[in-house]
Amino acid sequence: MKDKITLSSLERMKSAGEKIAVLTAYDAGFARLAESAGVEVILVGDSLGMVVQGHDSTLPVTVQEMVYHTAMVNRGCHRPLLVADMPFMSHGTPRQALDNAGRLMKEGGAHMVKLEGGHAQVETVRHLTDRAVPVCAHLGLLPQSIHQLGGYKVQGRDSHSAERILNEANELQEAGAQMLVLECVPELLATEISLALDIPVIGIGAGRGCDGQVLVLHDMLGITPGKVPSFSRNFMEKENSVENAMRAFVEAVHRGEFPAEEHCFQ
């Protein structure tokens, strides 16, 4: 078996210009396939609320459900870094965030937690990282803030919001965040942020300049009902198995072939 992926591994990949492949998974079986396909990071996303539970947003997902799914994924894989989302209203205060992050790590087996938000989360990120909880920050489109944002819209297209996102990325890194997910932002902004930060920046609908790419498993396999995000690609279309589709995604990310221009926002 190849060496276990750690945050240091991802930092070395960024420094070497090697792309990082990230997929979501929600159970042991798919986690095992993702590991076999060569992903560096598995994200147990609160996207499970939509693609597994059938809700129209991520908001109903509970901490207990995240612990349950994270534990299943943890039992199915050994090599990838395992990141778990902190769901809506699970990190309203630093104390609440620490309690819930502790559950995701102790009961679920997560190696890192991911939380959405910019400036308002800086104190929480610092509180967690000072207490040995690794944090992945999340900027751009924030699915947990979908009602406040007024829909699933590209963020950072005007100069004011672009500057805010860049400043927040720097603030979060300074507070101790060791990875950042950028969702649905223009390619030029994401590239600027990736170059400005020392930590790995993982894009989803954020263009080709990020240090890595993540897709929701069900989008990547072409089994999401309804409209599929324009930044995604159905890797199952030309493959004869789920594992081969995952492997095709990993190879496309590693070679810099995904995302292509049509998956990017300008």
C-alpha positions in Angstrom: 0.0 0.0 0.0 1.2 3.5 -0.8 2.0 5.8 2.1 -0.9 7.4 4.0 -1.8 10.9 2.8 -1.3 13.6 5.4 -1.5 17.4 5.3 2.2 17.4 4.8 1.8 15.2 1.8 -0.7 17.7 0.3 1.6 20.6 1.1 4.4 18.8 -0.8 2.2 18.2 -3.7 1.3 21.9 -3.9 4.9 22.9 -3.7 5.8 20.4 -6.5 2.9 21.6 -8.7 1.2 18.2 -8.5 -2.6 18.3 -8.6 -4.7 16.8 -5.7 -7.7 14.7 -6.5 -10.7 14.8 -4.0 -14.0 13.0 -4.1 -16.9 12.9 -1.8 -18.1 9.6 -0.3 -20.7 8.6 2.2 -20.2 4.9 2.9 -17.6 2.2 3.2 -18.1 0.7 -0.3 -17.6 3.9 -2.2 -14.8 4.9 0.1 -13.0 1.7 -0.8 -13.4 2.3 -4.5 -12.2 5.9 -4.2 -9.1 4.7 -2.4 -8.4 2.1 -5.0 -8.8 4.7 -7.7 -6.1 6.8 -6.1 -7.8 9.9 -4.6 -5.7 11.8 -2.1 -8.6 13.1 -0.1 -12.1 11.9 0.6 -14.7 14.5 1.7 -17.7 13.3 3.7 -19.8 16.2 2.5 -23.0 17.5 3.9 -24.0 17.2 0.2 -25.3 13.8 1.4 -28.4 15.8 2.4 -29.2 16.2 -1.3 -27.7 13.2 -3.1 -28.3 10.6 -0.4 -31.3 11.8 1.7 -33.2 13.6 -1.1 -33.5 17.0 0.4 -33.3 20.1 -1.8 -30.4 21.6 0.2 -27.7 20.7 2.7 -29.5 22.5 5.6 -31.4 19.5 7.2 -28.2 17.4 7.8 -27.4 16.8 11.5 -24.1 16.4 13.3 -25.2 12.8 14.2 -25.8 12.0 10.6 -22.3 13.4 9.7 -20.7 11.3 12.4 -22.6 8.2 11.2 -21.5 8.6 7.5 -17.9 9.6 8.4 -17.5 6.5 10.5 -18.7 4.3 7.6 -16.3 6.0 5.2 -13.4 5.7 7.7 -14.0 1.9 7.9 -13.8 1.7 4.1 -10.5 3.4 3.5 -7.0 3.8 5.0 -4.8 5.9 2.7 -6.7 9.1 1.8 -7.0 12.1 4.1 -10.5 12.0 5.5 -12.3 15.4 5.8 -15.8 15.8 7.3 -18.1 18.7 6.8 -19.5 20.5 9.8 -23.2 20.9 9.0 -25.5 23.9 9.2 -25.7 25.4 12.7 -23.0 23.1 14.1 -20.4 25.8 14.6 -22.3 28.9 15.6 -19.8 29.5 18.5 -16.2 28.4 18.9 -17.3 26.2 21.9 -20.0 24.5 19.9 -17.7 24.0 17.0 -15.1 22.4 19.2 -17.6 20.0 20.7 -19.0 18.9 17.3 -15.6 18.7 15.6 -14.5 16.5 18.5 -17.3 14.1 17.7 -16.5 14.0 14.0 -12.9 13.1 14.9 -13.4 10.9 17.9 -16.5 9.0 16.8 -16.3 9.4 13.1 -12.6 9.1 12.6 -12.2 12.3 10.5 -8.7 13.7 10.2 -9.9 17.2 9.5 -13.2 19.2 9.6 -14.4 21.6 7.0 -16.5 24.6 7.8 -18.1 27.3 5.6 -17.6 31.0 6.0 -15.1 33.8 5.9 -14.4 36.6 8.4 -17.1 35.5 10.8 -15.4 32.1 11.1 -11.8 33.3 11.8 -12.2 33.2 15.6 -13.7 29.7 15.4 -10.9 28.4 13.1 -8.3 29.8 15.5 -10.1 28.2 18.5 -10.2 24.8 16.7 -6.6 24.8 15.4 -5.2 26.0 18.7 -6.7 22.8 20.2 -5.3 20.4 17.6 -8.3 20.2 15.3 -7.2 20.5 11.6 -9.5 22.8 9.7 -10.3 23.1 6.0 -12.0 26.4 5.3 -14.6 27.0 2.5 -15.2 30.2 0.6 -17.1 31.3 -2.5 -20.5 29.7 -2.9 -21.6 28.6 0.6 -24.4 26.0 0.3 -25.3 26.4 3.9 -26.0 30.2 3.2 -28.0 29.5 0.1 -31.1 31.4 1.3 -29.0 34.4 2.3 -27.2 34.3 -1.1 -30.4 34.0 -3.0 -29.5 30.8 -4.9 -26.6 28.9 -6.3 -24.7 31.7 -7.9 -21.1 32.3 -8.9 -19.4 34.5 -6.2 -16.6 37.0 -6.5 -17.4 38.4 -10.0 -17.2 42.0 -9.0 -14.0 43.6 -7.7 -15.4 44.3 -4.2 -16.5 40.7 -3.5 -13.4 39.3 -5.2 -11.2 41.4 -2.9 -13.3 40.3 0.1 -12.8 36.6 -0.7 -9.1 37.0 -1.2 -8.8 38.9 2.1 -10.8 36.2 3.9 -8.7 33.4 2.4 -5.6 35.1 3.9 -7.3 35.7 7.2 -8.4 32.0 7.5 -4.9 30.8 6.7 -3.4 33.1 9.3 -6.0 31.7 11.8 -4.6 28.2 11.2 -6.7 26.7 8.4 -4.6 24.1 6.6 -6.6 23.7 3.5 -9.2 25.8 1.6 -12.1 24.8 -0.7 -13.1 27.4 -3.2 -16.6 26.9 -4.8 -18.0 28.6 -7.8 -15.7 31.6 -8.2 -14.1 33.0 -11.4 -11.0 31.2 -12.6 -8.7 34.2 -12.3 -9.7 34.9 -8.7 -9.2 31.2 -7.7 -5.8 31.2 -9.4 -4.8 34.4 -7.6 -5.8 32.9 -4.2 -4.1 29.6 -4.9 -0.8 31.4 -5.7 -1.2 33.7 -2.6 -1.7 31.0 -0.1 0.8 28.5 1.3 -2.0 25.9 2.0 -3.5 23.7 -0.7 -6.5 25.2 -2.4 -9.1 22.8 -3.7 -11.5 24.0 -6.4 -15.1 23.0 -7.3 -16.2 25.2 -10.2 -13.2 27.4 -9.5 -11.1 26.8 -12.6 -7.8 25.3 -13.5 -5.5 27.3 -11.3 -6.3 25.6 -8.0 -4.0 23.0 -6.4 -6.6 20.3 -6.6 -10.2 19.5 -7.6 -13.2 18.0 -5.9 -16.5 16.7 -7.2 -19.6 15.3 -5.6 -19.5 11.6 -6.2 -23.0 11.4 -7.6 -22.3 14.3 -10.1 -19.1 12.6 -11.2 -21.0 9.4 -11.8 -23.9 11.1 -13.7 -26.5 9.8 -11.3 -27.6 13.1 -9.7 -31.3 13.7 -10.5 -32.3 16.9 -12.2 -29.9 19.6 -13.4 -26.2 18.8 -13.0 -23.8 21.6 -12.2 -22.0 23.1 -15.3 -18.6 22.7 -13.6 -19.0 18.9 -13.3 -18.4 16.1 -15.7 -19.9 12.7 -16.1 -16.9 10.4 -15.9 -19.1 7.3 -16.0 -20.2 8.1 -19.5 -17.2 6.4 -21.2 -16.3 3.8 -18.5 -17.7 0.3 -17.7 -17.4 0.5 -13.9 -17.7 2.9 -11.0 -14.0 2.3 -10.0 -12.9 3.0 -13.6 -14.9 6.2 -13.7 -13.3 7.3 -10.4 -9.9 6.4 -11.8 -10.6 8.4 -14.9 -11.4 11.4 -12.7 -8.2 11.1 -10.7 -6.1 10.7 -13.8 -7.8 13.7 -15.4 -7.1 15.9 -12.4 -3.5 14.7 -12.0 -2.8 15.4 -15.7 -4.5 18.8 -15.5 -7.2 17.8 -18.0 -10.0 18.4 -15.6 -11.5 20.9 -15.3 -11.5 22.0 -18.9 -12.4 25.5 -20.1 -16.1 24.6 -20.3 -16.1 23.8 -16.6 -14.8 27.2 -15.6 -16.4 30.6 -14.7 -14.9 33.8 -16.0 
